[in-house]
Structures are given as C-alpha cells and as structure tokens.
Amino acid sequence: MQSTTLVAFDQHAATTVAAVLLPAHRTPALHTLTSDSATIVRFVARLQREGPIACCYEAGPCGFELQRALSARGVACDIIAPALIPRRAGDRMKTDRRDAGQLAVLYRAGALTAIHIPTEQEEAARDLLRCREDIRADLLRARHRLSKFLLRHGRRFTATKKAWSKRHHTWLREQTWPLPALEHTHRAYLRAVDEILARLRDIEQDLRALLALEPLRPRVQRLRCFRGMDDLTALTIAAELGDARRFASAPRTMAFVGLVPSEHSSGTRQARGAITKTGNAHLRRVLVEAAWHYRHRPFIGAALRRRQHGAPAAVIAQAWTAQQRLYRRYHRLAARGKPTQHVITAVARELTGFVWAVLTQ
C-alpha cells in the first residue's frame, strides 16, 4: 500500500469528506464533495490517472452503493467495521474532516477491519426479512393497544388460555359497546391488527419466493435439515450470515454472532461475563429461537423429514448429531442449576458451530 494512493471517505446523506493520502505523504489532503455516487466516482477517476488507488469508508446508513459503484469501475474499496476502528481514549474532538483523515492513516497502517460485502440478492433478501421483523413488532404493539383497551373496560377473554387464536378472534368481533365512541375505538384498534396481519401474510409469501434463488437456495436446503429451522428461519440465517466459508473456524463464527462470553482477565485473575452481543443481532436472535427446540428428546417428525428430502446425506447426519449432542448439552447444564436462558444461549452457541460446519462442507 505504500505506493498506492489511499482515499478514505466520511460519508453522510448530503456531504462526503474525502481524505487523499498520497504515497510518501504522512498527512492526507481533505476535499468536501456531495454524496451522490456519480460525483465521488468522477473524483476518484481523476486521482486514478496518477496511479493505483484504494478506497475505504465506514459502514453506515448509506449502505453499499458507493462500494459497488467504485468496484464496477475497477477501484478497490473496503467498508470498515466502525466498532473495530482504534480510537485514542483521550481524543475528545470529532469532526467529519478529522474522521476521514484518521481513517486514511489507519487504512495505510493496516489497522482497520473490513466487513463482508453481501451480493445484491443477499442484501435484498435481508432487507425483506428485516421488514418482516418490523411488521411483527408493529403487530405486537397493535395487539397490546387493543388488549389493554379491553382490559381497561373489564373485557377479559377466558374461553382458552391462548390469546389471538380463532376463538379469541371471534370473541373480539362479538364485543358490543354502550357508547359510540367506545365502539369506534374498538373498531379502529381491531382494524389496525387486521391490516398488519394482512401485511405480514403478504410479505411472508414474498419471502418464500426467495427460497429458490441463488446463492441462497443451497444454504437454505442445508439449514432446513436442522430441527427448529423452517423456511424463514433458514432464509434469515442464509441471508444474514452470507458465505460461511469466510470464517476460518466455528469459534470465529460464534464470535461474529456475539454468542461467546465477554472476558476481562489480567495476570492470574480470569473473569468471564455475559455474551458479547457483538455482530449481527438478527442472526443471533433466530439462532437462540432455534436453540429452544433442542430441549426436547431427539426426534425426526413428518415435517422435518419433508424438509430433509433431497438434502445431502452428510448434512442430514450432521443435523441428527446436533439433535443428540445439544439435547444432552441442555439437560447436563440444566441439571447443574444453570438459569434456563443461560443454558439456551450455550446451546445456541454450539448450534452455530453445526451451522458453520454444514455450510462449509
């Protein structure tokens, strides 16, 4: 990199600061540009006439558009993980120009960590999956508003223990109110729940259409062999994790997901704490949800057998091994009096290792 011109961008919605660090220079030159990709590409093209060039910028809300625009023109561009950028403890000055300049200097020193760039298909699937999560959060809030409105007026559903079932749905529609204002309120809350449910059904149907698309299809086929990983869970792991071969080992994958214990050890003192929760929270959530299924005795039911149909025999064998091992793991830890959530987290960590194994075979 000593003979390459380095350009670090501090990108925002309206403006971008470019720090240009020429070979044999220690201080970068700073330029303020507009944030549209065409302007930045023209700026880089002018610099490219003087020799080889490499670019970088922090991962942020502006996404991967700039990286893809530069890569399409043969310019190397890395996106840097913001949480892994070295920062001096006593530095209390933060501006766009300082950030861009420091990024260029650290990039030359090799002190930055680049993130994985998903394909456009992976990113599109990931955005649709996260949209589904947002809709589910909206549904939860809408149901809470409706249920708390009913509770304030002494309306309690006691026919079954399970709410939001067909019987509960019928009961909600049978409610009558003595005052028009209360009737309008009830209808508005109920209509909000119905509308969100319709949106959720539509988006789940759209997501199932992605199961057969590359490069997600072979990953989904393998992941569906595991207990607790149906279509949408497998699709979430495939899209959020990306190409598992970029991780050299299962422990590195566990660390990426944030399921490894934090540690603060010094000298003879060793102290481990809660999991780090670094990396991809969406991926960690679905792995923990899947881990709950392994507290039950190993078993291959009709639904799981259908999902495994046509999958490689080695993957099916690995999924069965996971059932046996994780079941034993859960009950061994539970017998020691560990809190259930801690036990499930440990099972999810080992499940991540099995996921890495079948995706890298």
N, C-alpha and C positions, 0 to 999 in steps of 0.2 A: 504493500500500500504506500510505501514511501515515494514511489514515482507516479502515483495516481492522485489526481485532483479529487478531493472529497467534498461533498456538498451535503450539509445537514439542514433539514427543514424543520421549522417550528410552525406547524400548520394549524390554522383556525378557520372559522367559517368564512370570514371576509378577507383576511390578510394572512400572508405567509412570510416569515423571515427566513432567508437562505444564507447560511454561513458557508463561504467558499474557502477551503483550506488548500492552498496550492502546495505542490511538492517543495520541500526545503523551507517552507514557511512555518512559523510557530503560532502566528495569530491569524485567525480567519477574517476575511473581508465579509461584511454584512450587507445584504440587499433586502429591501422590502418589496414584495410582489403581491399581486392579487391572488386569490386562492383557486382560481379556475385552472384546471389541468393544462389547458392549451397554453396559457401564459407561462407556466412553470416548465413545460416541455420545451418551449422555444428558448427559454433562458438556459436550460441545460444543454440544448443543441449548440448554442453559441460557445459554451465552455468546452464542449466535446471536440470542437475544431482544434483546440490547443493540445489535446492528448487524451489518454484514457481517464475515465471519470467513474466514480461510485457514489451513490446517494443513500441517505437514510433519513428516517423520521420516526417520531414516537407513535405507537399505536394509540388511536383515539377515536373520537366520534366521526372523523372524516373518512374512516374506513380504508379500503384497499384501492380506491380508484386511481390515486396518483401512482402507486406502485405498479399497477397494471399498465397504466399509460406509459410509464418510463420503460418497463420491461418489454413492451411491444416494440419499442424503438431501440432495443439492444442495450439499454442502460441498466447496469446492476443497481438494484435498490433494495435495501433491507428495511424492515419495520421493526423497531426496537421495543422490547418489553419495558414499559415505564417503571414498573416496580423494581426492576433489576438494574436501574441506572445508578452508579455510585454517586453519592451526594455527601458533601462535607457537612459535618454536624454544626459547624459554626456559621455556615452560609445563610444569611437572612435576606439576601437580595435575590429577587426572582423577576425577570422580565423576559419577553419573547426573544430579544436580541442576545441576552446572556445565555438563555437556554439553548438557542441554536448554536452559539459559539462553543459552549461546553460540550454539546453533543458531537460536534465535528472533531474536537480534540480527543474525546474519549473513543470515538469511532476509529481514529487512526491508531490509538494505543491498543485496540483490540479488547477494550474493557466493557463492551456492550453485548447484550444477548438479543439475537434476532428471534422473532416469533415465526411460527408456521403460517404460510400463506395458503388459505383454502382455495380450491378451484371455485369458479363461479357457480357451478352446480351445487357444491357443498355449501357455499355461503347462502344461496337461495333457499336450500332446504333448511338450513339453520335459522334463517330469518322467519320462515313459515312456522317452524317448531316453536320459536320464541313468541311469535304472535299467538299461537295456541295457548302458551303459558299465560300470556297477558289476558286472554279471553277467559281462561279458567279463574284467574284472580278476580276479574270483573264479575263472573258468575258467583263466586263466593261472597263478594261484597253485596251483590243484589239480593242473594238469598238471606244474608244476615239482616239487611234492611227490612225485608218482608217478615221474617220470623220475629224480629224484635217489635215491629209494629203490632203483630198479632198478640205477642206476649203482653204488651202494654195494655191491651184491651181484654186480657183474660182468655184469649183463644189458645188452647193447647191441644195438640194432636196426640192422642193416647191410644189409637187403634193398634199401632205396632210400635216397636222400639226404633225402627228405622225411618228417618225422615227422607223426604224427597223421592219417595217411591211412587208407584202408580196410585196406591190408596191415598197417600198424602196429597198427591196432585189432585185427585178427585175431591178430597176434603177441602182443599184451598178454594176450589171453584164453587163449592156449595155454601161458602160463607156469605151471610147477608148482614147488612148494617142498618141501624135505625136512622142514621143521618146521611144525607147525600155526600157531604164532604168526606166522611169515612169510606163510603162506597167508592168514591173517585180515587182516594188514596190507595185503597186495596187493589183496585184495577190497575193503577199505574205501576205499583210495585210488582204485581203479577205479570203484567205485560213486559216489564223490563227483564224479568227472569226468563220468560218465554223467548224473547228476542235474542238474548245472549245464548240460550241453549241452541237455537237455530243456527246462529253464527258458529258455535262450536261444532255442531254436526257437519256443517259445510266445510269447515277448514280441516276436520279430520278426514273427510272424504278426499279432499285435495291432497292431503299428506300421503294417503295410501297409494295415490297415483305415482308418488316418487319412489316407491319401494323397488321398482324395476329399472330405475335409471342408473347409469354408470356415473361415478365409481362406487355408488352406494350399494348397488344390488348384491355383490358378493359378500360385502361386510354384513349386510342385514341378514342374508341367508345363514351365515355362520352364527351370528348373535342370537337369532331366533331359536337356536338349538338349546339355549340355556333356560332353565326354569326362571320365571319372573320377567322374561324379556319377550314380550309380544311385539307386534309390528311397530308401534310408535315408540316404545322404549328402545328397541333395536335401532330404529332410524335415528333417534336422538343421539345414541352413543356413536353411531357411524358418522353422523354429520359433525358432532362436537369434537370427537377425538381426532377425526381425519385419518391420515395414513399412520397406523400404529408402528410401522417399521422405522419411523423417525426416532423412536425411543430405543436405546440400546438394551434395556432390560426392563423386567416387570417393576422393580422398585422405582425406576425413574418415572414410569407411567403413574404409579401410585403417588409419587411426589407431585407430578403435574396436576393430578386431580385434587390434591390437597388433603389426602387421607392419611398421611404419615404424621406421627407425633411431632410437635414442636420440641425443641431442646435448648436448654441453656446450661451447659456444663463448663466447668473451669477447674483446672487442677485435678484433685481427687474427687471433686464433687460432680455428680451426674444428676441432672434434673430434666425430666421429660414431662411435657404438659399436654394440653389438648391438641387436636389435629390442627395443622397449619391453616387449612381452608384457603390455600392459595390456588391459583389456576382457575379452572373452569367450574363455576358453581352449578351450571345447568347439568353438566356431566356428573358431578358429584351427587346431585340430588337424585337422578334416576338410578345410579348405582346403589345408593342407600335404600331406595324404594325396592329395588330388585332383591337386595340382601334379605329383606324380611321374609321372603318365600323360603329361605333355606333353614328356617327353624322347624320346618315340617320334615317328616321322615322321607328319605329319597323315594321318588315315585315318578313314573312316566305315564301320565294320563293321556286320554284321547287327543286333547287339544295340543299338548306338547309333541305327541307322536306325529300329528299332522304337520306341525311346524318343522320337524326334523326330516320330513320326507324329502329325499333328493339331496340332502346335505352330505358332505364328505364323511366317511365312516370315522376318520380320526377326530373330527370335530365333535361328532356325537359321543364318542368315547370320552373325550375331554370334558364335555358337559356333564356326563354321568359321574365322572371322577369329582367334578366340582360339587355336585349334589352330596356325594358321600362325605367328602372332606369338610365342606362348610357346615353340614349338619352336625358332624362331630365337633367341629370348632365352636359352633354356637352353644351346644349343650355343655361342653367342657368349661367354657368361660362362664356360662350362666350358673353352673354348679359351684363355682368359686365365689358367688355372690356379687359378681360384677353388675352394674346397672345395665338394664336392657339396651338402652341407647348406645352405651359404650360397646356392648357385645355386637350389636348390629353394625356399628362403624368398623370394628375389627373384621367382621365377615365381609363387609363391602370392600375393604382394603384387599383381602385375599381374592375376592371375586374380580377385582380389577386386574390382578395378575393372570387369572384364567382368560379374561377378555383379551389381554395383550397376547397371550400365547396363541389363541385360535386365530387372531387377526394377523399374526406374523408367520404362521406356518407356511 
